[in-house]
């Protein structure tokens, strides 16, 4: 699973930064919101990312992880934030040890 996550994160990040280099942040949103189809895609992605942010917030609180760096990345760059959150998730043994120390 981890090699797939690394590959997806790297490929999607590279693609995102290439698109932003081509359009700029303002141009990206101008193109995205220039048609009703773009509005629908934007609304759909916004709903999905809000749900992911809610999960990340709860998961971070439960596991003693920082939420805000990933939230800011999500708000700025979309799925790159959650992908990095998952990629940098500590192993289960590390998380259990951290939780035991907190209780």
PyMOL CGO cylinders between C-alpha atoms (Angstrom):
from pymol import cmd
from pymol.cgo import CYLINDER

trace = [
    CYLINDER, 0.00, 0.00, 0.00, 2.77, 2.45, 0.92, 0.3, 1, 1, 1, 1, 1, 1,
    CYLINDER, 2.77, 2.45, 0.92, 4.55, 2.22, -2.48, 0.3, 1, 1, 1, 1, 1, 1,
    CYLINDER, 4.55, 2.22, -2.48, 1.24, 3.00, -4.21, 0.3, 1, 1, 1, 1, 1, 1,
    CYLINDER, 1.24, 3.00, -4.21, 0.64, 5.96, -1.89, 0.3, 1, 1, 1, 1, 1, 1,
    CYLINDER, 0.64, 5.96, -1.89, 4.15, 7.29, -2.57, 0.3, 1, 1, 1, 1, 1, 1,
    CYLINDER, 4.15, 7.29, -2.57, 3.63, 6.93, -6.33, 0.3, 1, 1, 1, 1, 1, 1,
    CYLINDER, 3.63, 6.93, -6.33, 0.20, 8.61, -6.32, 0.3, 1, 1, 1, 1, 1, 1,
    CYLINDER, 0.20, 8.61, -6.32, 1.39, 11.45, -4.06, 0.3, 1, 1, 1, 1, 1, 1,
    CYLINDER, 1.39, 11.45, -4.06, 4.50, 12.11, -6.15, 0.3, 1, 1, 1, 1, 1, 1,
    CYLINDER, 4.50, 12.11, -6.15, 2.70, 11.90, -9.51, 0.3, 1, 1, 1, 1, 1, 1,
    CYLINDER, 2.70, 11.90, -9.51, -0.28, 14.00, -8.44, 0.3, 1, 1, 1, 1, 1, 1,
    CYLINDER, -0.28, 14.00, -8.44, 1.95, 16.61, -6.77, 0.3, 1, 1, 1, 1, 1, 1,
    CYLINDER, 1.95, 16.61, -6.77, 4.11, 16.90, -9.89, 0.3, 1, 1, 1, 1, 1, 1,
    CYLINDER, 4.11, 16.90, -9.89, 1.01, 17.21, -12.07, 0.3, 1, 1, 1, 1, 1, 1,
    CYLINDER, 1.01, 17.21, -12.07, -0.53, 19.83, -9.78, 0.3, 1, 1, 1, 1, 1, 1,
    CYLINDER, -0.53, 19.83, -9.78, 2.61, 21.96, -9.72, 0.3, 1, 1, 1, 1, 1, 1,
    CYLINDER, 2.61, 21.96, -9.72, 2.95, 21.66, -13.51, 0.3, 1, 1, 1, 1, 1, 1,
    CYLINDER, 2.95, 21.66, -13.51, -0.66, 22.83, -13.99, 0.3, 1, 1, 1, 1, 1, 1,
    CYLINDER, -0.66, 22.83, -13.99, -0.12, 25.72, -11.57, 0.3, 1, 1, 1, 1, 1, 1,
    CYLINDER, -0.12, 25.72, -11.57, 3.07, 26.68, -13.41, 0.3, 1, 1, 1, 1, 1, 1,
    CYLINDER, 3.07, 26.68, -13.41, 1.08, 26.77, -16.66, 0.3, 1, 1, 1, 1, 1, 1,
    CYLINDER, 1.08, 26.77, -16.66, -1.93, 28.70, -15.36, 0.3, 1, 1, 1, 1, 1, 1,
    CYLINDER, -1.93, 28.70, -15.36, -0.98, 30.35, -12.06, 0.3, 1, 1, 1, 1, 1, 1,
    CYLINDER, -0.98, 30.35, -12.06, -3.29, 30.05, -9.06, 0.3, 1, 1, 1, 1, 1, 1,
    CYLINDER, -3.29, 30.05, -9.06, -5.67, 32.77, -10.28, 0.3, 1, 1, 1, 1, 1, 1,
    CYLINDER, -5.67, 32.77, -10.28, -5.74, 31.39, -13.81, 0.3, 1, 1, 1, 1, 1, 1,
    CYLINDER, -5.74, 31.39, -13.81, -6.44, 27.92, -12.47, 0.3, 1, 1, 1, 1, 1, 1,
    CYLINDER, -6.44, 27.92, -12.47, -9.59, 29.12, -10.71, 0.3, 1, 1, 1, 1, 1, 1,
    CYLINDER, -9.59, 29.12, -10.71, -10.61, 31.33, -13.63, 0.3, 1, 1, 1, 1, 1, 1,
    CYLINDER, -10.61, 31.33, -13.63, -10.50, 28.31, -15.94, 0.3, 1, 1, 1, 1, 1, 1,
    CYLINDER, -10.50, 28.31, -15.94, -12.14, 25.99, -13.43, 0.3, 1, 1, 1, 1, 1, 1,
    CYLINDER, -12.14, 25.99, -13.43, -15.01, 28.34, -12.65, 0.3, 1, 1, 1, 1, 1, 1,
    CYLINDER, -15.01, 28.34, -12.65, -15.47, 29.49, -16.25, 0.3, 1, 1, 1, 1, 1, 1,
    CYLINDER, -15.47, 29.49, -16.25, -18.21, 26.97, -17.06, 0.3, 1, 1, 1, 1, 1, 1,
    CYLINDER, -18.21, 26.97, -17.06, -21.16, 25.35, -15.27, 0.3, 1, 1, 1, 1, 1, 1,
    CYLINDER, -21.16, 25.35, -15.27, -19.35, 22.00, -15.56, 0.3, 1, 1, 1, 1, 1, 1,
    CYLINDER, -19.35, 22.00, -15.56, -16.39, 23.55, -13.75, 0.3, 1, 1, 1, 1, 1, 1,
    CYLINDER, -16.39, 23.55, -13.75, -18.72, 24.83, -11.01, 0.3, 1, 1, 1, 1, 1, 1,
    CYLINDER, -18.72, 24.83, -11.01, -20.06, 21.31, -10.53, 0.3, 1, 1, 1, 1, 1, 1,
    CYLINDER, -20.06, 21.31, -10.53, -16.56, 19.81, -10.33, 0.3, 1, 1, 1, 1, 1, 1,
    CYLINDER, -16.56, 19.81, -10.33, -15.49, 22.54, -7.89, 0.3, 1, 1, 1, 1, 1, 1,
    CYLINDER, -15.49, 22.54, -7.89, -18.55, 21.91, -5.68, 0.3, 1, 1, 1, 1, 1, 1,
    CYLINDER, -18.55, 21.91, -5.68, -18.00, 18.16, -5.77, 0.3, 1, 1, 1, 1, 1, 1,
    CYLINDER, -18.00, 18.16, -5.77, -14.32, 18.44, -4.85, 0.3, 1, 1, 1, 1, 1, 1,
    CYLINDER, -14.32, 18.44, -4.85, -15.13, 20.97, -2.12, 0.3, 1, 1, 1, 1, 1, 1,
    CYLINDER, -15.13, 20.97, -2.12, -17.67, 18.59, -0.55, 0.3, 1, 1, 1, 1, 1, 1,
    CYLINDER, -17.67, 18.59, -0.55, -15.25, 15.66, -0.75, 0.3, 1, 1, 1, 1, 1, 1,
    CYLINDER, -15.25, 15.66, -0.75, -12.36, 17.63, 0.73, 0.3, 1, 1, 1, 1, 1, 1,
    CYLINDER, -12.36, 17.63, 0.73, -14.50, 19.00, 3.58, 0.3, 1, 1, 1, 1, 1, 1,
    CYLINDER, -14.50, 19.00, 3.58, -15.40, 15.40, 4.47, 0.3, 1, 1, 1, 1, 1, 1,
    CYLINDER, -15.40, 15.40, 4.47, -11.72, 14.42, 4.31, 0.3, 1, 1, 1, 1, 1, 1,
    CYLINDER, -11.72, 14.42, 4.31, -10.77, 17.41, 6.47, 0.3, 1, 1, 1, 1, 1, 1,
    CYLINDER, -10.77, 17.41, 6.47, -13.35, 16.36, 9.08, 0.3, 1, 1, 1, 1, 1, 1,
    CYLINDER, -13.35, 16.36, 9.08, -11.86, 12.86, 9.13, 0.3, 1, 1, 1, 1, 1, 1,
    CYLINDER, -11.86, 12.86, 9.13, -8.28, 14.19, 9.31, 0.3, 1, 1, 1, 1, 1, 1,
    CYLINDER, -8.28, 14.19, 9.31, -9.20, 16.52, 12.19, 0.3, 1, 1, 1, 1, 1, 1,
    CYLINDER, -9.20, 16.52, 12.19, -10.69, 13.67, 14.21, 0.3, 1, 1, 1, 1, 1, 1,
    CYLINDER, -10.69, 13.67, 14.21, -7.92, 11.24, 13.31, 0.3, 1, 1, 1, 1, 1, 1,
    CYLINDER, -7.92, 11.24, 13.31, -5.21, 13.77, 14.18, 0.3, 1, 1, 1, 1, 1, 1,
    CYLINDER, -5.21, 13.77, 14.18, -6.84, 14.47, 17.56, 0.3, 1, 1, 1, 1, 1, 1,
    CYLINDER, -6.84, 14.47, 17.56, -7.18, 10.75, 18.30, 0.3, 1, 1, 1, 1, 1, 1,
    CYLINDER, -7.18, 10.75, 18.30, -3.55, 10.04, 17.37, 0.3, 1, 1, 1, 1, 1, 1,
    CYLINDER, -3.55, 10.04, 17.37, -1.76, 13.11, 18.71, 0.3, 1, 1, 1, 1, 1, 1,
    CYLINDER, -1.76, 13.11, 18.71, -0.90, 14.43, 15.27, 0.3, 1, 1, 1, 1, 1, 1,
    CYLINDER, -0.90, 14.43, 15.27, -0.90, 18.00, 14.01, 0.3, 1, 1, 1, 1, 1, 1,
    CYLINDER, -0.90, 18.00, 14.01, -3.91, 18.83, 11.85, 0.3, 1, 1, 1, 1, 1, 1,
    CYLINDER, -3.91, 18.83, 11.85, -3.34, 22.41, 10.68, 0.3, 1, 1, 1, 1, 1, 1,
    CYLINDER, -3.34, 22.41, 10.68, -0.35, 21.93, 8.35, 0.3, 1, 1, 1, 1, 1, 1,
    CYLINDER, -0.35, 21.93, 8.35, -2.33, 19.33, 6.39, 0.3, 1, 1, 1, 1, 1, 1,
    CYLINDER, -2.33, 19.33, 6.39, -5.51, 21.41, 6.48, 0.3, 1, 1, 1, 1, 1, 1,
    CYLINDER, -5.51, 21.41, 6.48, -3.67, 24.40, 5.02, 0.3, 1, 1, 1, 1, 1, 1,
    CYLINDER, -3.67, 24.40, 5.02, -2.14, 22.21, 2.31, 0.3, 1, 1, 1, 1, 1, 1,
    CYLINDER, -2.14, 22.21, 2.31, -5.59, 20.81, 1.55, 0.3, 1, 1, 1, 1, 1, 1,
    CYLINDER, -5.59, 20.81, 1.55, -7.15, 24.26, 1.27, 0.3, 1, 1, 1, 1, 1, 1,
    CYLINDER, -7.15, 24.26, 1.27, -4.30, 25.48, -0.94, 0.3, 1, 1, 1, 1, 1, 1,
    CYLINDER, -4.30, 25.48, -0.94, -3.53, 22.42, -3.06, 0.3, 1, 1, 1, 1, 1, 1,
    CYLINDER, -3.53, 22.42, -3.06, -6.47, 20.03, -2.72, 0.3, 1, 1, 1, 1, 1, 1,
    CYLINDER, -6.47, 20.03, -2.72, -5.74, 16.34, -2.37, 0.3, 1, 1, 1, 1, 1, 1,
    CYLINDER, -5.74, 16.34, -2.37, -2.03, 16.86, -1.77, 0.3, 1, 1, 1, 1, 1, 1,
    CYLINDER, -2.03, 16.86, -1.77, -2.79, 17.61, 1.92, 0.3, 1, 1, 1, 1, 1, 1,
    CYLINDER, -2.79, 17.61, 1.92, -4.65, 14.36, 2.62, 0.3, 1, 1, 1, 1, 1, 1,
    CYLINDER, -4.65, 14.36, 2.62, -2.18, 12.34, 0.55, 0.3, 1, 1, 1, 1, 1, 1,
    CYLINDER, -2.18, 12.34, 0.55, 0.73, 13.68, 2.63, 0.3, 1, 1, 1, 1, 1, 1,
    CYLINDER, 0.73, 13.68, 2.63, -1.25, 13.12, 5.83, 0.3, 1, 1, 1, 1, 1, 1,
    CYLINDER, -1.25, 13.12, 5.83, -1.66, 9.46, 4.90, 0.3, 1, 1, 1, 1, 1, 1,
    CYLINDER, -1.66, 9.46, 4.90, 1.90, 9.11, 3.64, 0.3, 1, 1, 1, 1, 1, 1,
    CYLINDER, 1.90, 9.11, 3.64, 3.38, 10.54, 6.83, 0.3, 1, 1, 1, 1, 1, 1,
    CYLINDER, 3.38, 10.54, 6.83, 1.05, 8.60, 9.13, 0.3, 1, 1, 1, 1, 1, 1,
    CYLINDER, 1.05, 8.60, 9.13, 3.08, 6.85, 11.83, 0.3, 1, 1, 1, 1, 1, 1,
    CYLINDER, 3.08, 6.85, 11.83, 3.07, 3.08, 11.97, 0.3, 1, 1, 1, 1, 1, 1,
    CYLINDER, 3.07, 3.08, 11.97, 0.37, 1.43, 14.08, 0.3, 1, 1, 1, 1, 1, 1,
    CYLINDER, 0.37, 1.43, 14.08, 2.88, 0.43, 16.77, 0.3, 1, 1, 1, 1, 1, 1,
    CYLINDER, 2.88, 0.43, 16.77, 4.17, 3.98, 17.08, 0.3, 1, 1, 1, 1, 1, 1,
    CYLINDER, 4.17, 3.98, 17.08, 0.64, 5.37, 17.30, 0.3, 1, 1, 1, 1, 1, 1,
    CYLINDER, 0.64, 5.37, 17.30, -0.37, 2.85, 19.99, 0.3, 1, 1, 1, 1, 1, 1,
    CYLINDER, -0.37, 2.85, 19.99, 2.71, 3.70, 22.05, 0.3, 1, 1, 1, 1, 1, 1,
    CYLINDER, 2.71, 3.70, 22.05, 1.96, 7.42, 21.79, 0.3, 1, 1, 1, 1, 1, 1,
    CYLINDER, 1.96, 7.42, 21.79, -1.65, 6.85, 22.87, 0.3, 1, 1, 1, 1, 1, 1,
    CYLINDER, -1.65, 6.85, 22.87, -0.54, 4.77, 25.84, 0.3, 1, 1, 1, 1, 1, 1,
    CYLINDER, -0.54, 4.77, 25.84, 1.72, 7.59, 27.01, 0.3, 1, 1, 1, 1, 1, 1,
    CYLINDER, 1.72, 7.59, 27.01, -1.13, 10.09, 26.79, 0.3, 1, 1, 1, 1, 1, 1,
    CYLINDER, -1.13, 10.09, 26.79, -3.46, 8.09, 29.04, 0.3, 1, 1, 1, 1, 1, 1,
]
cmd.load_cgo(trace, "trace")
